[in-house]
Amino acid sequence: MAQLIRFNKPYDVLPQFTDGEGRRTLADFIDLKGVYPAGRLDRDSEGLMLLTDDGRLQARIADPRHKMAKIYWVQVEGIPSEEALAALRSGVVIKDGPTLPALAERMEPPPVWERDPPIRVRKSIPDCWLRLTLREGRNRQVRRMTAAVGHPTLRLIRYAIGPYTLDGLPLGRWTKAEVR
């Protein structure tokens, strides 16, 4: 039977178990042997990671060909216009080509933990939270997409991968999940 765990990755944690430079890694939080990340989440991003000991399940979760939707809560600089949101919804051109269309909407600030260190706040520039749903996973894609529409990402939290969410999972903690 495949093992699957949900992990709420803090900011500034590498999405791997080892690091030769003394930075925090998954090993600082997860004491379960034989599980490996199903996909990545950048060091400067937070939120849901799935880990498994089953290679086929890992591929099903991580491979964009399987089109498992990923939902991100994104705090951006400025207040995106309807035109900026429409651009995200139709796909934007970034350095490595056009993105697939994303679901994009403004949202109320989500009920999340304080980030350590806190984001940079500028009194003269407002910020806004977006809910973005993607079905592809290029390197730093969400950050590049929001920048392409004029709203740099200040904070990025992955809320869901397919049917798995952060619900009920405190920061820095993991729990076993039922394979669906």
Stockholm file with secondary structure:
# STOCKHOLM 1.0

chainA/1-180         MAQLIRFNKPYDVLPQFTDGEGRRTLADFIDLKGVYPAGRLDRDSEGLMLLTDDGRLQARIADPRHKMAKIYWVQVEGIPSEEALAALRSGVVIKDGPTLPALAERMEPPPVWERDPPIRVRKSIPDCWLRLTLREGRNRQVRRMTAAVGHPTLRLIRYAIGPYTLDGLPLGRWTKAEVR
#=GR chainA/1-180 SS CCCEEEEEECTTCCSSSCCTTCCCCGGGTCCCTTCEESSCCCTTCEEEEEEESCHHHHHHHHCGGGCCCEEEEEEEESCCCHHHHHHHHHCCEETTEECCCCEEEEECCCSCCCCSSCCCCCTTSCEEEEEEEESCCCTTHHHHHHHHTTCCEEEEEEEEETTEECTTCCTTCEEECCCC
#=GC SS_cons         CCCEEEEEECTTCCSSSCCTTCCCCGGGTCCCTTCEESSCCCTTCEEEEEEESCHHHHHHHHCGGGCCCEEEEEEEESCCCHHHHHHHHHCCEETTEECCCCEEEEECCCSCCCCSSCCCCCTTSCEEEEEEEESCCCTTHHHHHHHHTTCCEEEEEEEEETTEECTTCCTTCEEECCCC
//
